[in-house]
Amino acid sequence: MERSQERFLADYSYYLRIERRMSPNTVSAYVSDISSFLDSTGLDAKSVNSGDIVDYVASRGQSLSKRSQARLLSSFRSFFDWLILEGERVENPCDSVDAPKMGRYLPEVLSVEEVSAIIDGVKTDSWTGVRDKAILEILYGCGLRVSEACGLLISHVYAEEGFVRVTGKGDKERIVPVGEAALEAFREYLAVRPEPASPEYDDIAFLNRFGKPLSRVSIFNMVKTQALLAGVNKEISPHTFRHSFATHLIENGADLRVVQEMLGHESILTTEIYTHIDAGTWQASILEHHPRK
């Protein structure tokens, strides 16, 4: 890659982190998308046209879902908008590229019984098992993103008051109520939590066996393993617990705005997806018992 394009990517990364206040994971994904595009095509960022983008996306079409294609185009659009702001381009080549049409995405949701089976199935005869059970209780009981669970601080868990302080996307903080089951599991974990590898990790809640912060991948693998052990054969991830938490709240009558606040959604439209999941549940029940079925 030419030095000028390396500079573009470095400056673009700074723009996303500082001015757009995007999360490190989002910044990394956007920059990786652009870097891969420029490396594989050998094009100069200032001379890319819409045809180049269409050809690139088409060349990767077999390996990308419609959702992944849409995310890739979102990365491109953001990058070229930034180049326009920098005075390096006068137009965005993505303006004449149509995004793939997608149906509304309905995430996988666990039943209350499946959630209980996974959490209750964790063996707690080791400190890592006690930790894993606490993570699952927190993921479900507070509807946290996996990155939020990884970054949870001990000092942000207010057991007496019954809430946790969460740092979400864009470093935005929110207060989330936490139930007694999750608090009890968290207390049991703190009693066996190992010594941190460094003083800088003293306040990090969830540690690995080396005394360092637990990674997203570790939690993902743990969730998959515990689901299999519990006999839950759905395609799930840590985020499934967040989806399930929100769905169960709405099924039990929680106000949509309250759920939006708890999940840290910017838009109520994002939260509304859970009303569609709930609608699917009662629709199936009605059709099953319909007098004219």
N, C-alpha and C positions, 0 to 999 in steps of 0.2 A: 504494500500500500504506500502511496506517495506520502511524503511528510506532511503536505498540506491537508490531506485527508485525515491523517492521524490527529492533526491539530483540530480539524473540524469535530472529530469524535470526542476529543478531550473537552473542547469547549461546549459541545452539545451536552455531554454528560454533566458538566458543571451547571449548565442552564436547567436541566431537568431536576437536579438535586437541590439547587439553591433557589432558583426562581419559581419553578413549578412545584417544588417540595414533594417530589415523588419518592416513593419508598426505594431503598437500595435494590430490591428485587426487580421492581419495574424498570428502574434506570438500567440495570444490567441487561434485562431482556430487550429493551429498546435499542441500546447501543450494540448489543450482539446481533440483532436483526440487521441493522444498517451496516455493520462491519462485514457480516457474511455476504450481504448483497454486493457491496463495493468490491470485496476481495474476489468473489466468484465471477463477477462480470468485467472487472477491470475498468469500469467506467469512472469518470470524474463526476463528483457529486453535483457540480455546477452545470453539467451538460446532460444529465439524465432526463429522458423524456418519458411520456406515458407508455409508449410502446415497450421501452426497456423494462418497465415495471410489470406490465402485463406478461411479457415473455418470461420474466423471472418467476413470477407467481405460478404461471402455467407449467414451467419446468419442474416445479416442486409440488404440483397439484396432487400427484399420486400419494405423496407422503403427508399431506396436510389436510386436516378436516376443514370444513367451511369456517368453523370458529377460529381455527388457527390462521387461515387465510385472512380473515377479517382483522385479527390482531396484528398480523404482519403489515397489512395496509395501514393500520392505525399508527404503527411505528414509522412507516414511510411518511405518512401525512404530517406527523409531528415534526420529523426531521426537516422536511422541506419547508414547512411553515417557519421553522427556526432560521433556516438559511435566508428566507425572505426578510425576516426581522433583522438579520445581520447584513442585509444589502448584497448578499452573494447571488441571489436569484430574484427574478421579478414575478415568477409564477410557480404554482405548485403542480408538478406533473400528475399528482394523484387526483386532481380535480376532475379529470375526464376518465377516471378508472372507477368502474362500478364495483362496489363491495358485494360479496356473495350473499344471496338471500338465505336467511336462516329462520327456522321456526323458533318459537320461544323455548329457551332451554329450561327443562325441569330437572333439577338436581335429584340424585338418589336420596331417599329418606329412609331412615330406620324407624321401626315401630318402637314404642316405649318398651315393649318386651325384649326386642332385640338389643336396645341400648343396655337394659339391665343385664341381659345374658352376657354381653361383652365385658361390662364393668365387673360384674360379680364373678366372672370366670378368671380374672387375673389372679395368679398365685402370688401371695404376699409373704412367702417364706424367705424372701431376700429383700434387701433395701431397694433394688431396682424394680422389683414387683410392686412394692409399696409406692414407689415413685410413679410407676406407670398407671396404677389405679388412680392416683391423685391427678395425673395429667388428664386422664379420660373424664374424671368427674368435673374438672375445671373446663375442659373443652365443651362438654355438654351442658354443665350447670350454668355456665356464663356465656356460651355461644362465642367463644374466642376463635380468632383465626390462629393457625398454627404458628405464625410468626409472633403473634401476641403472647402465646403460651411460652414460646422460647425466650421471649424478652421479659416475662413477668418478674417483677421484683418482690422480694419478701416484704419489704417495707410498704408495698402498695396493696397488701392484703390486710384489710381491716376487719378482723374476725369479730370483735365486739360489736361493731356497727353493722356487720353483715354485707359488706360490699368490697369490690376490688377496683383499683384504679388502673385502667388499661391505656397503653400508648398504641394507637392504631395507625392507619395509613396517614402519611403526611405529618407524622409526629403529633397527631391530634389526640388529646386525652378524653376519656369518657369514664363515667362511673357506672359500674354494673353490679346489681345485687347478686349475692351468692348464697346458695342454700346451705343448710346444715350438713347434708351428705358430703358436699364438696369441701366444706370447711373441715370436717372431721378427717377426711382423707388427706387433706393438706397438712393438718396438725400431725397426723401419724407419720407422714413423710418427713416433716421437719425434724422429728425425733430421731430419725435414722439417716438424715442427709449427711453425706460425707463432707470432709473438710475440703474447701475450695483449693484449687491448685495455685491460686494467686489471690491476694487481697482484693484485686479488682472484680473478682467474682463473688465476693462475700454476700452481696445482696441479690444475686441471680438465683431464682427459685430452683429451677430444674437443671441438675448437673449430670454429666455422664460419669463413667467409672474412672475417668482421669481427673475429675474435679473441675472440668471445664463446662461451659454452657452446652446444653443439649442442642443438637442440630435439628432442622426441619426434617431432614431425611430420616434421622433416627426415630422421630415421632411417627412419621409416615409408615415406616417399616413396622413399628410396634403396633400401630392401629391395625394394619393388615394382618399381622400375626394373631392378635387377640381376636379379631373377627373370625378367622378361620378356626381357631381353637373353640370358639363359641358356636360353631356351626352356622354362622351367618355367611351366606354365599353371594351376597351382593357386592358389586364393585364399589368399594368405599375408600375414603381417605380421611384424614383429620377433619377436613372441611365438612364431611358428611354429618359429623356431630353438631356442627354449627347449624347446618340446614335443618337437621332433625329438631334441635332445640327451638328454632324459630317456628317451624311447622307445628310442633306440639303446643307452643304458646298460643298460636292463633286458633288452633283447633279447640283450645280450652277457653277461648273468648278474650284473649288479650287484645288491647287496642293496637292497631297497626302502627300508629305514631310512637307508641311506647317501645314496640319491637324494633322500629327503625333506630331509635335512640340507643337501645341496648346493643344492637349490632354495629352501630357506627356507620350506617349507610348515609351517603351524601344526599341521595334522592329517595323519596318515598316509592318511586317506581321500581327501584331495586328490591325493596322489601315486599312489594306487591306480588312478587313471584310466588311467595308462600301462600297467598290466598288462592292461587291457581292449583297448587299442590293439594290444598285442603278441598278445593272444589272437586278435584278428581276423586278424592276419597268418598265424598258424599254422593257424587254422581254414580259411582260404581254401586254403592249401597242402594240407591234409589232404583237403578235399572235392575238390580238383582231381585228386588222385592216389588217391582212394578206389576200392577194387576193385569196389564196387557203385554207382559213380556213374552 
